Amino acid sequence: QLQLVESGGGVVQPGGSLKLSCEASGFSLDDYSIGWFRQAPGKERAAVSCLHKGGSTFTARSKKGRFTISRDNDKNTVDLEMNSLKPEDTAVYYCSVLIRSNRYWGQGTQVTVSS
């Protein structure tokens, strides 16, 4: 059974850091492109960063220089390291993969940036 599970969310002060992890089961993450998305209250889900199968990455403009996506093949995870967090980064963060025209989502992990 294909499954994605996110972890690592929490409450952090502005300027702080968090590292999110997306663990896959039922398939190997390095065979697919994996994306991190987020959804803030009252807003649509939006792409944050993507790690393509070949290793190239995409990061949304407002997160460049602050967010870094990476893959750990031994753990079968894709991680999102977030630095210099801002209150506007508060959202539920999801990882997602597209496999044979089916998109799979994790359950999400809450990130709250507040003083």
CORKAGI-V160565 format. One record per pair of residues at least 4 apart in sequence whose ideal C-beta (glycine too) atoms are under 6 Angstrom apart, sorted by the first residue. I is the first residue (numbers start at 1). J is the second residue. D is the distance in whole Angstrom. If there is no record, write none. Layout:
I,J,D + I,J,D
This chain:
1,26,5 + 2,26,4 + 2,27,6 + 2,104,6 + 3,25,5 + 3,26,6 + 4,22,6 + 4,24,6 + 4,95,5 + 4,104,6 + 4,106,4 + 5,23,5 + 5,106,6 + 6,22,5 + 6,95,6 + 6,106,4 + 6,109,4 + 7,21,5 + 8,19,5 + 8,20,4 + 8,21,5 + 9,109,3 + 9,110,5 + 9,111,5 + 11,112,5 + 12,16,4 + 12,18,6 + 12,85,6 + 12,113,6 + 13,115,5 + 14,113,6 + 14,115,6 + 16,85,5 + 17,83,5 + 18,82,5 + 19,79,6 + 19,81,5 + 20,80,4 + 20,93,6 + 21,77,5 + 21,79,5 + 22,77,6 + 22,78,5 + 22,95,3 + 23,77,5 + 24,29,5 + 24,76,5 + 29,34,6 + 29,76,5 + 29,78,6 + 30,73,5 + 32,53,6 + 32,97,5 + 33,52,5 + 33,53,5 + 34,51,5 + 34,78,4 + 34,97,5 + 35,50,4 + 35,96,5 + 36,48,4 + 36,49,5 + 36,80,5 + 36,95,6 + 37,45,5 + 37,47,6 + 37,48,6 + 37,94,5 + 38,48,5 + 38,91,4 + 38,93,5 + 39,45,4 + 39,91,6 + 39,92,5 + 40,91,4 + 48,60,6 + 48,63,6 + 49,59,4 + 49,67,6 + 49,69,4 + 50,58,4 + 51,57,5 + 51,69,5 + 51,71,6 + 51,78,6 + 52,56,5 + 57,69,6 + 59,63,5 + 59,64,5 + 59,67,6 + 63,67,4 + 66,83,5 + 66,84,5 + 67,82,5 + 68,81,5 + 69,80,5 + 70,79,5 + 71,78,5 + 72,77,5 + 85,89,5 + 85,113,5 + 87,113,5 + 89,113,5 + 90,112,5 + 90,113,5 + 92,108,4 + 92,110,5 + 93,109,5 + 93,111,6 + 94,105,5 + 94,106,6 + 94,108,5 + 95,106,5 + 96,105,5 + 97,104,5 + 98,103,5
